[in-house]
Amino acid sequence: MKKITSLTLAALTAGIALGGCGLTKDDDDSSSDKEKSSDYKDIIENYIDTVDNGDIEKALKLMYPDDLAKMLEKYGDFDTNEEFQELMNKDIEVLEIKKENDFPDESIKQFSTYLGQVKYPLDILEEYGLSNLDELNSLNDEKREEIQKKYKELNKDDSTSPYDIDEAYLVYVKYKVDDDEKYAEMLVYHVGDEGWKVDESMWKYINKSKKTSSNSWASALGKGYASALCDIENRDAADVSGTYIICSDSSKNVNVPDDLDIDKLDEYAENYFDKKDDFDYFVVIEDGCTVFSALNSKDKEGKVGTFPANSIPVKEDDHISTESSDDKEYSLDELYDMAVELVK
């Protein structure tokens, strides 16, 4: 039940903030209101008016698909949620609204799936007539197992979602709250015939998940080459000493020892990481050990991943080391240029 509980808690707290404000069309049922619009400025200004007025019910509907918004209102204790209440009835002035980037199709799919994962636990609460999480956690073992099975059925396919999101893009918003200037990057997304919604926090969750996944691939890449270096040294008596860079694009290799058979090394690495051809990558090697690796999918849909996770290559005394990237995003080319400077 831990997963059900954590997802439900996420549903009750995700995105309900105007450090992440969200917004859509005017809240009425007219046919013109259902028409798809790209006027994101009106969308955001409309939401901010809702926050100004402290209308929790409408705020939730502007942020989430209609059925999910109703569930969040039913199960969320917003009247006693101090953080949420502090964000309502604020004096908010919009200073700038600017469209940034279209949201890639794969990211839209992931976001849509995540909305479904937020909804499924609430579906269970409703189906079993439970009014809150305390009731869910107090059930006997038999009933808990039954609900766990139900949750797995609802969430059996990570690629499906009850929501049809057909368009999304990022919008930069600069605003003033009680004389304090702030900014937010929000995801404006269009849900079927419901119209536009806006969310700030949940799409960041998706980006974080994608970053974690990319870091995992970078780890597999680095460990794969580490094992391959051991193989080529032991099986082929190759000299793997020195400091050098091996890349998916062999023309960008740097300082590779003349007698090291790169084709053979790549073949060995393939045995440990058979997805490496799906990525653009490079690996920094020092005396037979991989000290840093970075990659990005060839379709550029994902985030750049590194091993160690969220790090950049640096020089420490006479050796290559790594340090935290402090959550700053670097392109693969930027990381490669850093590494080249270190191994020259």
PyMOL commands that set and color helices and strands:
alter all, ss='L'
color gray80, all
select helices_A, chain A and resi 2-13+32-34+40-53+56-63+66-75+82-87+105-127+133-137+141-154+201-236+250-252+262-272+276-278+332-343
alter helices_A, ss='H'
color red, helices_A
select strands_A, chain A and resi 92-102+165-177+180-191+195-199+243-247+279-286+289-297+305-307+311-316+319-324
alter strands_A, ss='S'
color yellow, strands_A
deselect
rebuild
show_as cartoon
